[in-house]
Amino acid sequence: MAKLMVVFRTSPYGTIYSFEGLENVLIMGAYDQDVSVLFIDDGVLAIKKGMDNSSTGIKDFSPTFRALEAYDIEKIFIDRTSMESRGLKLEDLVIEPEIIEADAVEKMMEEQKNFFMF
């Protein structure tokens, strides 16, 4: 089974990338793939509780990330530096990813076969 990593690194409501990334993760999970999910840079905002995105005209899809558990996607990580530089703590998020340091991010990426960046 190939190791796949989906990396969320863009702001969730300026583009459709985060929403498309979420859709892809759920599809991969439905096919029993070895999927890891990483939130880094502005991608950490995709799982922030209570985002005020009313001015974008896009419905808040961040609660949908809770469905990852139903798809047996358990390898969910967040970069500590990205999270802290945006003033976020675990209790600010709709899911509870594992917090990892920058050196662990680099090592994890080296171990993956395929990446999907959103």
Secondary structure, 3 states (H helix, E strand, C coil): CCEEEEEECCCCCCCCHHHHHHHHHHHHHHCCCEEEEEECHHHHHHHECCCCCHHHCCCCCHHHHHHHHHHCCCEEEEEHHHHHHCCCCHHHECCCCEEECHHHHHHHHHHCCEEEEC
